[in-house]
Amino acid sequence: MGRRSDPEVSLVGKVHLRCVPFVDGDYDQGGAYWGGGCGTMPLFCAWDDDGHIHYLRTASRDGAKYWLRSCNSGITFYR
């Protein structure tokens, strides 16, 4: 279920961050099941240029940035 996710503390340098779009509510576009239902927070994917990737659920992009920065000092984000 879902996809591989490194610990959030593994991100370094400049980080890409995007909201994962869902198909049929609980599945991403590649067919991975993430669960969900009414009231489930959006899923965000963060990855760096070293190939580390982390998925997290939070209410907003700003919330995801806040959480990731609190665990990874010195990271910045691509727009």
Backbone hydrogen bonds, N-H to C=O, Kabsch-Sander energy under -0.5 kcal/mol:
donor,donor_aa,acceptor,acceptor_aa,energy
2,G,33,Y,-1.3
6,D,53,I,-3.5
10,S,7,P,-2.2
11,L,8,E,-1.1
15,V,76,T,-3.2
16,H,47,W,-3.1
18,R,45,C,-2.2
20,V,43,L,-3.0
23,V,27,Y,-3.6
26,D,24,D,-1.2
27,Y,23,V,-1.3
28,D,32,A,-2.3
29,Q,21,P,-0.7
31,G,28,D,-2.0
34,W,26,D,-3.3
35,G,26,D,-0.7
40,T,37,G,-1.9
44,F,56,L,-3.3
45,C,18,R,-3.0
46,A,54,H,-3.1
47,W,16,H,-1.8
48,D,52,H,-1.9
49,D,14,K,-0.6
51,G,48,D,-1.5
54,H,46,A,-3.1
56,L,44,F,-2.3
58,T,42,P,-1.6
64,A,60,S,-2.0
65,K,61,R,-2.6
66,Y,62,D,-2.4
67,W,63,G,-2.3
68,L,64,A,-2.7
69,R,65,K,-2.6
70,S,66,Y,-1.9
71,C,67,W,-0.9
71,C,68,L,-0.6
72,N,68,L,-1.3
75,I,72,N,-1.4
76,T,13,G,-1.8
78,Y,15,V,-2.2
